[in-house]
Amino acid sequence: MTETPTSSGELTRHLTFKDVFFLSFGGMSPLLSILTYAAFAITLAGYDAPIVMIIGMFLVLVNGLSVTQLSKRFSSSGGYYTYAFLALSARIGFDTGWMYIFYSILYALAYLTGAIFIIVTVLGISEYYAFLLIMVPSITFLVIGIKLSAKYALYAVAIEISLMALIVILSFVMTRGAAYIPNPAVYHISGGDFALGILFAMGIPTGYGSIAPVSGEISNPKKVVGKSVISVILIGGTLATLMIYAFANLILQNHILIPTSDKLPVIGIILNNFGKYGIYLYYAVAIATINDAILALLSFGSAASRTFFRMGFDRSFPPIFAKKVKDNPIVATGAVSAIMVVLPLLIMHYISVETAFIFLGTIAALGGLFIHVSANFSLIRIGLRRGRRIISRTKKGIYTYLVDFKEVILALVGAIISSIVLVYSAYSTVSWYTSLFLIWIVVGFILSEVKAIAMKTSDDMMDISKEGRILAENLMNIKVMDARIPGLDMIVGINDSLKVVLEKLLSKNVPYAIVVDDNMKPIGTLYVIDVLLLPKDAIERGKVNQMHLEKVVSVNINDDVTDAVRVLKENNVNILSILDGAGKCTGTLTEREVLLKLGSNEKASVD
C-alpha cells in the first residue's frame, strides 16, 4: 500500500519488501561478484574458499544486525547519515554522509568497470561501446524513479539467480556427483592467505548497504529494512558460498590447472570445463554482467541520491539537493547521474578498466568499512543510554546486565571487526589507494568545519568566537521572534501520543522538542533518543506524560538574538522555548536558527 509522505522532507512510501530485497540483492551484483571477488577468494584460499566465504558472510552479518537495530529507530531517508546525525552529532553525520556518497558511487562504478572488462574480453567490443551499453539504461531507470528500478531489478535478479543455479547444477554433472569436504587440516593454507580470503569474501554480500538510505520510501520501514538487510546477507552469502564450492569442487575433482596469468579464472573455467554447455554459459555469463552492472548502478545510485536529498533537506548540503519534482529528488538524482557518467570516463582515459576495477573496488571497500564503524558507534551510544536507564530501575545479576546491554555488545563487536579490517586493508593495499581514501576523509572534515564556521549551519556549533561576538553586537536590535523559523517550531503537548511525536521529530530530523501543558506553558524538553529507547509497544501506546523530560530553558519574545545566544551557551542546551507576556510558549528557537540568522546578516552586511 502506498503511503503519503509525512512532511515535505520525505518521499512517498511505496516500496515493499519485495522491491527493496531485489533492488539491494541486485546491488551486490551476485554473478559479477563471483567472477571478481570470489575469484580472488578461491585463488587465496583454494579448497578452503567455502569456509572463508561462510566466515566472511557472518562477519558481514554482525554489521547488518547493527543496521537492523538502527533501522527500528530511524525510518527517514538518509540511512547511515541520519543515524549518525541523530544519534551522534551533526558534524559526524555530515562526515558519515560524505563518506557514504564516496562509498556508494565508487562501489557501483567498480562493478561498472569490472563488467566492461569482462564484456570487452569476451565479446571483443570497444570499452566505450560497452560503457554506453550499460550506462544508458542505468541512467534512464535512475532518473525515471526508484519504483521502476525496483521492478527491473525483480525480473533481472530472478533470471540471474536461475543462471547461477544452473551453473552449480552443471558443475556437479561435470564431476559426476563427486564432492569434497573443505578442511584446513587437509587442504593447508597460510594464515595470511586465509585472512585476505576473508577480506575478499566480505566484499560479496554487501548489497544491503543500499537499503538504509531509501528508508524514507519504504512502507513499514521499521520491519522491512531489517528483514531486507538480513535476507540479502544470508541469501546472497549462501548463494555465493554454493557457487564458490561448486567451482572449487570442479577444480579439485577434474584436476583443473588455472594459469597464474589468467585474469578471469572463473569465466575461463566455465568456457573450458563445462563440456558442450561451456560456450553457451560463457556468453550468457558475459551478457549477464551487463545486467549486474546496471543493477549495481541503480541500487547504489538510488542510495547515493537519497543521501544527497536528505543532506540537502537538513542543509548539510545546499538545499537545492532537496528539490523534488513529482515526488522524485530530481536534483540529487541528476547530480549522482552526472558523477557516475563523467567519473568513469575520466578514469578509463588514464588507466585500464582492469586496474580501474581493482582501484575503485578497494577504496570503495574502505569507505564501506568507515560508514559501518560510524553506524556501530551510533548504536553504541543509543545502547548505552538504554542500558543505563534499564539497570537503574532494579538491581540485577550479571547475565541480565549483559542482556540489557546486548545492543552495545553487538555494536562493539561490529566496530572492532570493521576497524581491524579497515586498518589491515588500508595498510595492506597500494599506498596511493589508501592516500585517496584518507584525502577524501580530510576534505570532508574541512568542508564540515567550513560549513560550521562560514555558513553558520552546524546544528551542534556553539563556539561563540570573536567573529561571533562582533556579529552579535551588530544584531542587538534583532529580536528572538525575527530569528525564529516558524516551520521548524517543535512544540508537543504533554498528552500527545509518543508515536505521533516520534514521527514528527524524525520527519524533520530534529532530535528534541519543547513539551507544553494544556495551557501552553513549557514544562520540559523531550529528546528523540529517549523515545527510541522504548520498546515498540510502549511507543505505540504511550504518551509524552509517561516520559522523563529534561529541563526547559526559555527566552522572552522581546529578547535580543544575542541574549538567546548567551542563554543557549550558559545552559548548555540546544533548544529554547519562546514565551509571550503571559508565559505561554509561542515558538521555539534552536542553535541552528540563531546561527542561520547570524550568517544571513553577515552576508547582508557584506553586500
PyMOL commands that set and color helices and strands:
alter all, ss='L'
color gray80, all
select helices_A, chain A and resi 17-27+30-35+37-71+80-87+90-123+127-144+146-174+191-202+207-210+212-217+221-253+265-273+275-313+319-322+330-350+353-391+398-404+406-428+431-455+466-474+480-483+486-488+498-507+528-532+536-541+544-546+561-571+591-606
alter helices_A, ss='H'
color red, helices_A
select strands_A, chain A and resi 491-493+512-516+522-527+554-556+575-579+585-590
alter strands_A, ss='S'
color yellow, strands_A
deselect
rebuild
show_as cartoon
